[in-house]
Every structure is written in structure tokens, then in C-alpha cells.
Amino acid sequence: KIEYQLVIFAQAGYFGRVDVALPGCESFFLQMHHEEHGHALRFLNYIKMRGGLVNLCSLNPPKNQDWRCPLNAFKAALQLEIEVAESMVETNCIAEKHKDLNASDFIVTGFLEDQMESINQIARLLTVLSGIGDQALGRFIFDKNLLDHYVLPEFNILKKKEK
């Protein structure tokens, strides 16, 4: 679901706003956006390799672009990850129905395990956020921990500013 990329990109933008200023969340969602963009390119290339046609359409911006706190954003991200996983399972069922083992293998080995790991990671972060609520100090510590332990250096927006 390409709309997912727009939502997580909008989430990154939200957390990067001067009135929100959570660089860990911003970096985390930028990293997720980059990863999802890579997945979209892999699917595009696979379709082309198989001789298929890629038809792109216009996308609407996300309806919600004000998450108010990390808890709401991570809830939305988890729901989207689950929807993407369900879409992959449905697509895999179609491939299996048509005995297309190559497409099934592409989906199962190339994406489903990563999808389950993403769901697990976001669910764990959501559990932590649920205990914090919207307390400023808890939100600050969560954001710093996210930046220090979950974001790759190339997506750390604070490190980029130092250069």
C-alpha cells in the first residue's frame, strides 16, 4: 500500500515541526519511509521482470496529519503495518491459487518476515508509549531512546545537522 509511505512521511514531518520537536520520532519515521520506498521499488522491479505493467495513479494526502503525540502516531503506524501484512497475505493467496511459486516465494521470503518484525517492533514501542501517556519527561526519554537504539546513523536527523 503506497498510501502507507505517505502517512509515515507525514508522521516524520509532524515530529520534525518546531512546535513538536521529537527528533527520535522524526528520524524513526523517515527511516521507515525509506524502507517502505525500497519495498515499493522491489515490487515495481519484480513486476517489470515478470513482464507486467505498472500503472501508477494519483494519491491523496493522508487525512490525519496531526497525531498530537507519539502514542497516536505509533497506533496509526501499527494499524497500517497490519493492513500491509494482510494485503501481502492476500496477494500470496492469489499467487498460490494460480500455482505461481515464484511470486509466492518473492512475497513470503522477501517481505512477510520483515513485515512481522516491523509489527512486533512497533507493538513493543507502543506498549512502552502506553505506559508513558503524554507526560513530557517520559516522551523526551522515549524519543531519545528511539533515536539512540532504533534509528540507523544515516537517518539520525541530529547527526546530519552536525555535519
Secondary structure by P-SEA (a helix, b strand, c coil): caaaaaaaaaaaaaaaccccccaaaaaaaaaaaaaaaaaaaaaaaaaaaabbbbbbbbbbcccccccccaaaaaaaaaaaaaaaaaaaaaaaaaaaaacaaaaaaaaaaccaaaaaaaaaaaaaaaaaaaaacccaaaaaaaaaaaaaccccccccaaaaaac
